[in-house]
Each structure stands twice: as structure tokens, then as C-alpha cells.
């Protein structure tokens, strides 16, 4: 006869739980052990090394963090996350990590490890027992999808919001069972957690929804629910008010169609596509083999009634039916998938379009609920602990391997292209990374191969749905290709002209000023083709758009020289010197006079620091005054003293 398994005594349970918690942290550390050497890939460079607000811990910088959006001053995305930015300031200025990534990775790991312990504590409280909570926390701790939140430094917003939601929900459960001062203390903690969460990432506003879901599905303690919701509403209202003020003072955020095609679709097509994406999220929960940092156009096309679309819709419908069935059979099993869906809802594109059609970082909290269902289902089969252990080990190995993709832009772009071959941005990022890796143009053919794959995906889009950046980058690569051939063929330059003109057309279709970069690239290509009038026209367009850019004056001067108009070139360089104050244009002007346009031989004299312009020379006075007059006409410099 089989002996009964001895149950641990009540006194031994705390010790057992503590040891299990330490084991979970150790497991998490093993899975993410190679994440600390990952670099500043993708957005990390902009949000950390490119944000002047985090370089010093001053009251001014802290004020700037709360007064501006998350991406300021490098762009706008309509998001407000000051606590996440403050955490970068803590790393950069207080811990002294600067641009060294290891310290940032340690903070991310510690936040995730704390969240693993919170998940374990919540599962012990909700489910009782030991093995099921342990496996839920273990599976979630090492799930490969979470690398985009943990190994990717700017995933910290998800980590902070996760800490807030998990700790806030736990404190709510404690408050519902407490009385008097202890209840007030737990509710105060809930309010504080909510504040940290919503100021870290807007999705933390789901916390009162989680409380309501739990009470309606399980306990029905409506008085406790009202107190819990009240504790969360004040910080949420404060964040929404502050966010509205900051966004009102910022340029409006634009969600490009190529980043999220749902933003450009009609209501029903958009929502049906969002449901299809939901099915992909479900699949990643159980089979996280192919992972990508980007799902841009056209990796996930808008629905059109294909077999793949119907398969996704049916899968979601089956899941919904199982959840509805759980309402009658097991309310706790009903709660977990709803918890996952509720945490995904703000970023699901079901309520409103966001800046991305799909992102793995959005699954940080939803996976908890969905993995809980998976563990509960598996736990009912024979030798479930063996199967679950195998899954945990498999997930941990995949996470360790996935961490390697985050070591730099080239590794991440390569992995993204392999996982999302139809994403234009993946090929574009790979082209950029390859180009930067070999500045001597030795791999320019490989760069152009990836760039052309990106353009091939975009080429069928109308101009008003396209974006100019990939086309401008391609034009730069084509010029580089022509330069590498050393004049053996003009075909790359001719292609660069066509590509730059496409970028100009795209920008014009967006009802906004064309960027100077497109015209500068067009001018460069025309100069290489020895088409001086066309080059000058393009460079002058660039100067009109961006008159403080040094390069455009050099391009205009070069186009004049190509037509033997040396003094016009000198006047242009003088204009740029006055307009921008850049010393390199003065040096170019000195070299120009020394090249032979100064027939009197008086333009350049010896100065205390080397060659200098001679203001007593007629050509110098004439050119400087003409250049100053042109700069005055653009209102870039105050009136300069010149003789009549």
C-alpha cells in the first residue's frame, strides 16, 4: 500500500517558502547571467546616452524630467514616464554608471528578481499549496519573451510598472483582511505603489481593474473593493492631469503606418487585426522559439480573410470559450487569463491604436496569468512536475541564448531579420548596423542588399503611408557604393538621385516641411554626377530649410566651383561662416583663395596662429561683405559693419 506523503508542518512552511524564493532568484540569475554584458542596443542609446536630463542629479534636471515627455529632447511618442527616466538618472549620475551598461542591467535584474518573488507570494496566497505557485513563478521568471523587458535596459518601464501592479495587488489583499490602522497602512502603500507604477508606465492604470476583477470573480468584498479603488484613483488622476499638461505643451505624436498599420486601418479591420495579434501573443506564451524586437510593416499584415487570419480568430474564440467555461467551473482559473488580458488591454490596439502593432515587452505582466493557467492545466496530468521542470529548463536555456542578441545593434538586427523577415525595419536596422560596423565601405554590397530588402517591402506603399528615413539612408549607401567604385560607374549615383527624390516626395505627401537631409543627399548625388546646376538647386533648398547646417554651404560652393565661379563659391563660404559661426568654413575659404582665385595674391597672410584672411585685400573685403549681406537677409546674424 502506497504511503501518504508527509505534509510540512505549519512552522516549517515559512522556511520552505524562503528557501524556494532563494531558489527562484538563483534560477533567474542563471537564466540572465549573460545579460550583464549586453550593450546599449537600439533605443537604449537614445534614451540613456542621448538624454541630457540624466547626466547630473540636480533640481533643474529633475524638473525637466517631470516637465517633458519620455523621449524628449530626441523625439515625441506621446508617452510620459518620469519615474522610469529618474531611474536612469539614478544609474547615470548617482551610481556613476554613465554610458557603461552593466550597472543598468543590474538594476533591471534586481527589479525582475523582486517581481519573481512577488509573483510567488501572490500565487501562494491565491492558490495555496506549494508546487503550483513555485512552478508558475519559475516559468515566468525565465520566460524568453521577458528578455525584451529585462535584458533590454529601456524595458525598465515595464519592470517598474510590474512591481507596482504586483505589490499593489498584494497590498490590496492584505488591506482587505486587515482592520483599523493596519488597513490604512496597507491602503497607503497601495496608493504609493500606484503612483510609482503610473508614473513609470501608463499601463499600470489597470491596477484598480485588477482589484475589481478579483472581487467580482472571487471574494465579492465590495466595501474593501471600494476602499482599494479609492486608494488608486488619486495617483492615477494626478498622473493623467500632469500628463495632459505635458503632452499639450509638446509637439503632437504621430504613429507612422509602417510602425502600426492598425493606426491607418478602418475600425473593424483594425480590431480584427488586433485580435489576430492576440493569437500570436498566445502562441509566444507556449512556444517562444522565434523572438523579434520588431514586428513593423509588413510582418503582420492587416487582415484580409486569409486562412491564417481565420486560424487566429478561431484560436482566440476557443480561448474565450474556455475562459467562459471556467467562470462556471473554477473562478480562480477564470481570474488568471482575465488578469493577463486586462494587463495587455491598454496596449492591445483593441481600444485605440498605439505606437506599435506588436511588441514582446507588452507581455511582461500578461504572461503571469496565462502561465498560471498553463501550469494548472499541466499539473493535472501524471508526473506533471517532470514535464514542468523540463519546460522551465527549456525556457531558461532559450532566455540565455536570447540575451546574446541584445549585445549590440548588429546582433539584434540580425536576429530580428531571421525572426521577422517581412519587417522593413528589421532589414533597415541591419543595413544601418552593417554600415556603421565597416566605415571603409568594404561591406557596402551587403549593406545595400539589406537596404534594398527594406525598400522592396515599402515600395508598394503610397507616399502618404510611407516614411522617408529608409529612402534617405538608401541614398547615402548608394553614394557610398559609387565612391567605392572610384568613378568606374555612375549607376549608383543615378540610383541615389532617384531614391532621394522618392524621400522628398514622401515627405511632401505628409503635409509637413521636407527635411533638409533629403535635399543634401540629392545635392551630393548630383555633385558626383557633375551636374552642378541641379546640385546647387538642391543644396539651396536644403539651406532654406536648415540655414545653420554647415554642409550645405560647402555643397553650394562646390557646385559653383564646378562651373568655374570661384568668387561666388567664396561668397557662399563667407555667408556660411557668418551664419553658422563654424570655423571649418573659414578654413575652406582660406584654401579656396590659396587655390588661385585670388589673382592679386593678397587674400591670405601669415597670422599668429597660421594663415589668416587679409581684410585689406579687395577680394576678401568684397566677398566677406557680400556674404554678410546674404546672411543678414536670412536674419541669422545682426548687421555687420561693412563699407558702402
C-alpha positions in Angstrom: 0.0 0.0 0.0 1.3 3.4 -1.0 2.4 5.6 1.9 1.0 9.0 2.3 3.3 11.9 1.6 4.2 13.7 4.8 2.9 17.3 4.7 5.2 20.0 6.0 4.3 21.4 9.4 2.9 24.9 9.8 6.1 26.0 11.4 8.3 24.8 8.6 6.3 26.4 5.8 7.9 29.9 6.2 11.3 28.4 6.0 10.3 26.3 3.0 8.9 29.4 1.2 12.1 31.4 1.9 14.3 28.7 0.5 12.0 28.4 -2.5 12.3 32.2 -3.0 16.1 32.0 -2.9 16.0 29.1 -5.4 13.8 31.2 -7.7 16.2 34.1 -7.6 19.1 31.8 -8.3 17.3 30.3 -11.3 16.5 33.8 -12.6 20.2 34.8 -12.1 21.3 31.7 -14.1 19.0 32.4 -17.0 20.0 36.1 -17.1 23.7 35.6 -16.2 24.9 36.7 -19.6 22.6 39.8 -19.8 25.0 42.0 -17.8 27.5 42.1 -20.7 24.8 43.3 -23.2 25.4 46.7 -24.7 23.3 49.7 -25.4 21.3 48.4 -28.3 18.6 50.1 -30.3 16.6 52.7 -28.2 19.0 52.4 -25.3 21.4 54.7 -27.0 18.9 57.5 -27.4 17.2 57.3 -24.0 20.3 56.9 -22.0 23.3 58.5 -23.7 21.2 60.9 -25.6 19.2 62.4 -22.7 20.9 65.4 -21.1 18.4 65.3 -18.2 20.0 62.3 -16.6 23.6 63.4 -16.6 23.5 65.2 -13.3 21.3 64.8 -10.2 20.2 68.5 -10.0 16.8 70.0 -9.2 16.8 71.5 -12.7 17.2 68.1 -14.4 14.5 66.6 -12.1 12.2 69.4 -13.0 12.9 68.8 -16.7 12.2 65.1 -16.4 8.7 65.9 -15.0 8.1 68.8 -17.4 8.8 66.8 -20.6 7.8 63.6 -22.3 9.8 60.3 -22.1 11.6 60.8 -25.4 12.4 64.5 -25.0 14.5 66.1 -26.5 15.1 63.4 -29.1 11.6 63.0 -30.3 8.0 62.5 -29.3 5.9 59.4 -28.9 3.0 60.8 -26.7 4.2 58.9 -23.6 5.0 60.3 -20.1 7.2 58.2 -17.8 9.2 60.4 -15.4 9.9 57.7 -12.8 11.5 55.5 -15.5 13.7 58.4 -16.5 14.5 59.1 -12.9 15.7 55.6 -12.6 18.1 56.2 -15.5 19.3 59.3 -13.7 20.0 57.2 -10.6 22.2 54.9 -12.7 23.9 57.6 -14.7 24.6 60.3 -12.2 24.2 58.8 -8.7 25.7 55.4 -9.2 28.1 56.8 -11.8 27.4 54.3 -14.5 27.3 56.9 -17.3 27.3 55.1 -20.6 28.5 51.8 -19.2 25.6 49.4 -19.4 26.5 46.8 -16.7 25.0 48.9 -13.8 21.7 49.4 -15.7 21.5 45.7 -16.3 22.0 45.0 -12.6 19.1 47.3 -11.6 16.9 45.7 -14.2 17.8 42.2 -12.9 17.1 43.2 -9.3 13.7 44.6 -10.2 12.8 41.4 -12.1 14.0 39.2 -9.3 11.8 41.2 -6.9 8.9 40.8 -9.2 9.5 37.0 -9.3 9.3 36.9 -5.5 6.1 39.0 -5.7 4.6 36.5 -8.2 5.5 33.6 -5.9 4.0 35.4 -2.9 0.8 36.2 -4.8 0.4 32.6 -6.0 0.9 31.2 -2.6 -1.8 33.5 -1.3 -4.2 32.8 -4.2 -3.7 29.1 -4.8 -2.3 27.7 -1.5 -0.2 24.6 -1.7 3.4 25.0 -2.8 4.3 23.2 -6.0 1.9 25.0 -8.4 2.9 28.5 -7.2 6.6 27.6 -7.4 6.3 26.4 -11.0 4.2 29.4 -12.0 6.8 31.8 -10.6 9.6 29.7 -12.1 8.2 29.6 -15.6 7.5 33.3 -15.6 11.0 34.1 -14.1 12.8 32.6 -17.1 10.3 33.0 -19.9 12.3 34.1 -23.0 9.7 36.7 -24.0 10.7 38.7 -20.9 14.2 39.4 -22.2 12.8 42.5 -24.0 11.9 43.9 -20.6 14.8 42.6 -18.6 17.9 42.4 -20.8 16.8 45.5 -22.8 17.6 48.3 -20.5 14.7 50.6 -21.6 12.4 47.8 -20.7 12.7 49.1 -17.2 9.4 50.9 -17.5 7.7 47.5 -17.8 9.7 46.3 -14.8 8.7 49.3 -12.6 5.1 49.1 -13.7 5.1 45.4 -13.0 6.5 45.9 -9.5 3.7 48.5 -8.9 0.9 46.3 -10.1 2.1 43.1 -8.3 3.0 44.8 -5.0 -0.1 47.0 -5.2 -2.4 44.0 -5.7 -0.7 42.1 -2.8 -1.1 45.1 -0.5 -4.8 45.4 -1.5 -5.3 41.7 -0.5 -3.6 42.5 2.8 -5.8 45.6 3.4 -8.9 43.6 2.7 -8.1 41.3 5.6 -6.8 44.0 8.0 -8.6 46.4 10.2 -8.1 49.8 11.7 -4.6 51.4 11.3 -3.2 48.4 9.6 -5.8 48.7 6.8 -4.9 52.4 6.4 -1.3 51.5 6.2 -1.8 48.9 3.5 -4.1 51.3 1.6 -1.4 54.0 1.8 1.1 51.5 0.4 -1.3 50.7 -2.4 -1.6 54.4 -3.3 2.2 54.8 -3.3 2.7 51.7 -5.5 0.0 53.0 -7.9 1.8 56.4 -8.1 5.2 54.7 -8.9 3.5 52.5 -11.5 1.6 55.0 -13.4 4.5 57.5 -13.5 6.7 54.7 -14.8 4.4 53.4 -17.5 0.8 54.3 -18.3 -0.3 50.7 -18.5 -0.2 50.5 -14.7 -3.6 52.2 -14.6 -5.0 48.6 -14.8 -4.4 48.2 -11.1 -8.0 49.2 -10.0 -9.3 47.0 -12.8 -7.3 44.0 -11.3 -8.9 44.7 -7.9 -12.4 44.9 -9.3 -11.8 41.7 -11.4 -10.6 39.8 -8.4 -13.6 40.8 -6.2 -16.2 40.2 -8.9 -14.8 36.8 -9.7 -13.8 35.5 -6.3 -14.4 37.3 -3.0 -17.2 39.9 -3.6 -16.0 42.1 -0.8 -17.4 45.3 -2.2 -16.6 47.5 0.7 -12.9 46.5 0.5 -13.0 46.9 -3.2 -14.3 50.5 -3.0 -11.6 51.4 -0.5 -8.9 49.8 -2.7 -10.1 51.6 -5.8 -10.3 54.9 -4.0 -6.6 54.5 -2.9 -5.6 54.0 -6.6 -7.7 56.8 -8.1 -5.9 59.8 -6.6 -2.5 59.0 -8.0 -4.0 57.9 -11.3 -5.9 61.2 -11.6 -2.8 63.1 -10.7 -0.7 61.4 -13.4 -3.4 61.9 -16.0 -3.7 65.6 -15.2 0.1 66.1 -15.3 0.4 64.0 -18.4 -2.2 66.1 -20.2 -0.3 69.3 -19.4 3.0 67.9 -20.6 1.6 66.5 -23.8 -0.3 69.7 -24.5 2.9 71.6 -24.4 4.7 69.1 -26.7 4.5 68.5 -30.4 1.8 66.0 -31.3 3.0 62.4 -31.6 2.5 60.7 -34.9 2.1 56.9 -35.2 3.5 56.0 -38.6 1.5 53.5 -40.6 4.6 51.4 -41.0 5.1 51.0 -37.3 1.5 50.1 -36.7 -0.7 49.5 -39.7 -3.7 49.3 -37.4 -3.4 53.1 -37.0 -4.1 53.5 -40.7 -7.0 51.0 -41.0 -10.7 51.4 -40.5 -12.2 50.4 -37.2 -13.2 46.8 -37.9 -10.1 45.9 -39.9 -8.0 47.4 -37.1 -9.8 45.5 -34.4 -9.8 42.2 -36.3 -6.1 42.6 -36.9 -5.6 43.3 -33.1 -7.4 40.0 -32.4 -5.0 38.2 -34.8 -2.1 39.7 -32.9 -3.6 38.5 -29.7 -3.4 34.9 -31.1 0.3 35.5 -31.8 0.8 36.6 -28.2 -0.9 33.3 -27.0 1.4 31.3 -29.2 4.5 33.1 -27.9 3.4 32.2 -24.4 3.7 28.4 -25.0 6.3 28.4 -27.9 8.8 31.3 -27.6 11.2 30.0 -30.1 11.2 32.8 -32.7 11.6 36.2 -30.9 11.9 39.6 -32.5 12.5 43.1 -31.3 10.4 44.4 -34.2 7.1 43.5 -35.9 6.8 46.5 -38.2 5.2 46.6 -41.7 4.6 44.1 -43.2 5.5 41.4 -40.8 1.9 41.4 -39.5 -0.3 42.4 -42.5 -3.8 43.8 -41.9 -6.5 41.1 -42.0 -8.0 40.1 -45.4 -9.8 36.9 -44.5 -6.9 34.5 -45.2 -6.6 31.1 -43.7 -4.0 32.4 -41.3 -6.5 35.2 -40.2 -9.3 32.6 -39.6 -7.0 30.3 -37.7 -6.0 33.2 -35.4 -9.6 34.2 -34.8 -10.7 30.7 -34.1 -7.8 30.2 -31.7 -8.9 33.3 -29.8 -12.5 32.3 -29.8 -11.6 28.9 -28.4 -9.6 30.5 -25.6 -12.6 32.8 -24.8 -14.9 29.8 -24.7 -12.6 28.1 -22.2 -12.4 31.2 -20.1 -16.2 31.5 -20.1 -16.5 27.8 -19.1 -14.1 28.4 -16.3 -16.5 31.1 -14.9 -18.9 28.2 -14.0 -16.3 25.6 -13.1 -13.4 27.4 -11.4 -13.4 31.1 -10.7 -9.7 31.2 -9.9 -8.9 29.7 -13.3 -11.2 32.3 -14.8 -9.4 35.1 -13.0 -5.9 34.3 -14.3 -6.5 34.6 -18.1 -8.6 37.7 -17.4 -5.7 39.1 -15.4 -3.4 38.6 -18.4 -5.8 40.1 -20.8 -6.6 43.1 -18.6 -2.9 43.9 -18.3 -2.5 43.7 -22.1 -5.7 45.7 -22.9 -4.2 49.2 -22.8 -1.5 48.2 -25.3 -3.6 45.7 -27.3 -4.8 48.1 -30.1 -8.3 47.0 -29.3 -9.3 50.2 -27.5 -7.2 52.6 -29.5 -4.1 52.3 -31.8 -0.7 52.7 -30.0 2.8 53.2 -31.4 3.4 49.5 -32.3 1.4 46.7 -33.7 3.1 44.1 -31.5 5.9 44.0 -29.0 7.1 41.3 -26.7 7.7 43.7 -23.8 4.0 44.2 -23.6 3.7 40.6 -22.3 5.6 41.2 -19.1 2.6 41.1 -16.8 0.0 39.3 -19.0 2.2 36.2 -19.1 1.7 35.7 -15.3 -2.0 35.0 -15.7 -1.6 32.9 -18.9 1.3 30.8 -17.5 -0.7 30.2 -14.3 -3.4 28.6 -16.5 -0.8 26.5 -18.3 0.7 25.2 -15.0 -2.7 24.4 -13.5 -3.6 22.5 -16.7 -0.4 20.5 -16.8 -0.4 19.9 -13.0 -3.5 17.6 -13.5 -1.5 15.1 -15.6 0.7 12.3 -14.3 4.3 13.2 -13.5 3.4 16.9 -14.1 6.4 18.1 -12.1 8.8 16.3 -14.5 7.2 18.0 -17.5 7.1 21.4 -15.9 10.7 21.1 -14.9 11.7 20.3 -18.5 9.7 23.4 -19.6 11.4 25.6 -17.1 14.9 24.3 -18.2 14.0 24.8 -21.8 12.7 28.4 -21.2 15.9 29.2 -19.2 18.2 28.0 -22.0 16.2 29.9 -24.6 16.4 33.0 -22.5 20.2 32.6 -22.1 20.6 32.3 -25.8 18.2 35.3 -26.5 20.3 37.5 -24.2 23.1 37.2 -26.7 21.0 39.0 -29.3 21.0 42.2 -27.1 24.8 42.6 -27.1 24.7 45.3 -29.9 22.7 46.6 -32.8 24.2 44.2 -35.3 23.4 41.1 -33.3 19.8 42.4 -32.5 19.1 43.4 -36.1 20.4 40.0 -37.4 18.1 38.2 -35.0 15.2 40.4 -35.9 15.6 39.7 -39.6 15.7 36.0 -39.0 12.6 36.0 -36.8 10.6 38.7 -38.7 11.8 38.6 -42.4 8.9 40.7 -43.7 9.6 43.6 -41.4 11.0 46.6 -43.3 12.5 48.0 -40.1 14.5 44.8 -39.3 16.3 44.9 -42.7 16.7 48.7 -42.3 18.3 48.3 -38.9 20.6 45.6 -40.2 21.7 47.8 -43.0 22.5 50.7 -40.6 24.4 48.4 -38.2 26.4 46.8 -41.1 27.2 50.3 -42.5 28.4 51.6 -39.1 30.5 48.4 -38.5 32.6 49.0 -41.6 33.1 52.7 -42.3 35.6 51.9 -45.1 32.7 50.6 -47.2 34.2 47.2 -47.5 30.8 45.6 -46.9 28.7 48.1 -48.9 27.2 45.4 -51.1 25.9 43.6 -48.1 24.5 46.9 -46.7 22.8 47.6 -50.0 21.3 44.1 -50.1 19.6 44.7 -46.7 18.6 48.2 -47.6 17.0 47.0 -50.9 15.1 44.4 -49.0 13.7 47.1 -46.7 12.7 49.3 -49.7 11.2 46.4 -51.5 8.7 45.9 -48.7 7.9 49.7 -48.6 7.9 50.2 -52.4 4.2 49.4 -52.9 3.0 51.8 -50.2 1.6 55.2 -51.3 3.7 58.1 -50.3 1.4 59.3 -47.6 1.8 56.0 -45.7 5.5 55.6 -46.3 8.4 57.1 -44.2 11.4 58.9 -45.7 14.2 57.7 -43.4 14.8 54.3 -45.1 15.0 56.0 -48.5 17.4 58.7 -47.3 19.6 56.0 -45.8 19.5 54.0 -49.0 20.6 57.1 -51.0 23.6 57.5 -48.7 24.5 53.9 -49.2 24.2 54.3 -53.0 26.5 57.3 -52.9 29.0 55.3 -50.8 28.8 52.5 -53.3 29.6 54.9 -56.1 32.5 56.3 -54.1 33.9 52.8 -53.5 33.9 52.2 -57.3 36.2 55.3 -57.7 34.3 56.6 -60.8 34.1 53.3 -62.6 30.3 53.6 -62.8 27.8 56.4 -62.3 24.9 54.0 -61.8 24.9 54.1 -58.0 24.8 57.9 -58.1 21.9 57.9 -60.6 20.1 55.5 -58.3 20.8 57.8 -55.4 19.2 60.7 -57.2 16.0 58.6 -57.8 16.0 57.4 -54.2 16.4 60.9 -52.7 13.7 62.2 -54.9 11.4 59.5 -53.6 12.2 60.5 -50.0 11.3 64.2 -50.9 8.0 63.1 -52.4 7.2 61.0 -49.3 7.9 63.9 -47.0 5.8 66.3 -49.2 2.9 63.9 -49.0 2.8 64.1 -45.2 1.8 67.8 -45.2 4.9 68.9 -43.4 8.2 70.6 -44.4 10.6 68.4 -46.2 13.7 67.6 -44.2 17.0 69.2 -45.3 18.7 65.8 -45.3 16.8 64.6 -48.4 18.0 67.7 -50.4 21.5 67.4 -49.1 21.7 63.8 -50.3 20.2 64.8 -53.6 22.8 67.5 -53.9 25.6 65.1 -53.1 24.5 62.7 -55.8 24.2 65.4 -58.4 27.7 66.7 -57.5 29.1 63.2 -58.0 27.4 63.1 -61.4 29.0 66.5 -62.2 25.5 68.1 -62.5 26.4 71.4 -60.9 23.1 73.4 -61.6 20.9 70.5 -60.2 23.3 70.1 -57.2 23.2 73.8 -56.4 19.4 73.9 -56.6 19.1 71.0 -54.2 21.7 72.4 -51.8 19.9 75.8 -51.8 16.7 74.1 -50.9 18.5 72.4 -48.0 19.9 75.8 -46.9 16.5 77.4 -46.9 15.2 74.6 -44.7 18.2 74.3 -42.4 20.3 77.5 -42.7 22.6 76.7 -39.8 23.8 73.4 -41.3 27.5 73.8 -42.3 27.5 71.1 -45.0 25.0 72.9 -47.4 27.4 75.9 -47.8 30.2 73.5 -48.8 27.9 71.9 -51.3 26.8 75.2 -52.9 30.4 76.4 -53.0 31.4 73.1 -54.7 28.7 73.5 -57.3 29.9 77.0 -58.1 33.5 75.8 -58.4 32.4 73.1 -60.8 31.3 75.9 -63.1 34.4 77.9 -62.6 32.6 80.5 -60.5 35.3 80.8 -57.8 34.2 84.1 -56.3 30.6 83.0 -55.9 31.9 80.0 -54.1 33.9 82.3 -51.8 30.9 84.5 -51.1 28.9 81.3 -50.2 31.6 80.2 -47.8 31.7 83.6 -46.2 27.9 83.6 -45.8 28.1 80.2 -44.1 30.9 81.4 -41.9 28.8 84.4 -40.7 25.6 82.4 -40.5 26.9 79.4 -38.5 30.0 80.7 -36.8 31.7 77.5 -37.8 35.5 77.7 -38.2 35.7 74.9 -40.8 34.1 77.2 -43.4 36.8 79.8 -42.7 39.5 77.2 -43.3 37.7 76.2 -46.6 37.7 79.9 -47.6 41.4 80.2 -46.9 42.1 77.1 -49.1 39.9 78.5 -51.8 41.8 81.7 -52.0 45.1 79.8 -52.0 43.9 77.6 -54.9 44.2 80.5 -57.3 41.0 82.7 -57.4 43.0 85.4 -55.6 44.8 86.8 -58.6 46.3 89.7 -56.6 47.9 87.3 -54.1 46.8 89.3 -51.1 43.9 87.4 -49.6 45.9 85.2 -47.2 48.5 86.5 -44.9 50.5 84.9 -42.1 48.9 85.2 -38.7 49.9 84.4 -35.1 48.0 81.0 -35.4 48.7 80.2 -39.0 47.2 81.5 -42.3 44.6 84.3 -41.9 42.3 86.3 -44.1 43.6 89.7 -45.1 40.7 92.3 -44.7 42.8 94.9 -46.5 42.6 92.8 -49.7 39.9 93.9 -52.1 38.6 90.4 -52.9 38.4 89.5 -49.3 36.5 92.6 -48.3 34.2 92.2 -51.3 33.4 88.6 -50.6 33.0 89.0 -46.8 30.7 91.9 -47.2 28.6 90.1 -49.8 28.5 87.0 -47.6 27.5 89.1 -44.6 24.7 90.8 -46.6 23.3 87.4 -47.6 23.4 86.2 -44.0 21.6 89.4 -42.9 18.9 88.7 -45.4 18.2 85.4 -43.6 18.1 87.2 -40.3 20.7 84.9 -38.9 23.2 87.5 -37.8 22.9 91.0 -36.6 24.0 93.7 -39.1 27.7 93.5 -39.7 29.8 96.7 -40.3 30.8 96.9 -44.0 31.7 99.9 -46.1 29.2 101.1 -48.7 
